[in-house]
Structure formats: C-alpha cells, structure tokens
Amino acid sequence: MHLVCPSCGRKNRVPDERLRDAPSCGSCGAALMDPQPVALDDTSFRRFIDGTELPVLVDFWADWCGPCKAMAPQFSAAARQLPDVRFAKVDTEAAPQASVRQRIRSIPTMVLFHRGQEIARRSGAMAAADIASWTRGQLRSGA
C-alpha cells in the first residue's frame, strides 16, 4: 500500500497488514495514519490524492463559512470512526487552484477519492455519523 506523508509529501510503501501498526514516514518520521484530517494546499493536493492508495475524503471549506466551521469537529470525529480512510481538508481561500480544478461551487463540499479518482461528492454540512455512513456506502458501491 502506498501512502503519502502528510508532513513531507514523500510516498511510503506500507504492507497492508501493518497499516494499523501506526506506520511512520521513512523520510521524516511523521505518522502516516494519524486519525486527524490532513491540511492540503495547491502544492500538496494532487500528490496526496494521486499517491495515496487508500480512499481519501476531502472537505473543501473556508474560514468565513458558518456551516464549514460547524462541520469541522464532525469531520474530525468521522475520521476517527473510519481508520481505513484518509481524511483531508482544503481551505478554498488558501488553495484556489485545487478548488477550481475540482469544480467546487459551494462549501462545505466533501469529495471522496480512491486511487486518485473521484468516486463521489456531497455538499452541505453533515454530522459525524452521517459522514461515516455516507462514506461507507459510497465505498461499497463505487470503489
């Protein structure tokens, strides 16, 4: 399994059976499977999405958006419920290129990727249980 380090951006190979053993980056030592969402920007977005073989759920948000702020702790809670999915956040104001390339028209918008390809998206704030349920459902039907 290939995982991109959220700290240094290097691609790491981790045997599938070791994913739950708290693997760390061979280059910088950062945790590769931290249950907290990873902040991505215009530079790191494509590398992280394309280089991570696990599903990646990305929350596109902005600091001025009330529903985005309300959903942030729910998104983090959902990340802890789904240890086999990488969670990431993209601030649409700080990463306008990634947002435009992904055709983000409203926020919050969650986009689910698997092996670099978009498989589903959903706009609007959701509770943690709903995020987890929606993600599981999409992975069963789309990945």
Summary of the structure (lengths in Angstrom):
residues: 143
radius of gyration: 14.1
end to end distance: 15.6
largest distance: 41.2
contacts: 433
relative contact order: 0.17
helix: 33%
strand: 25%
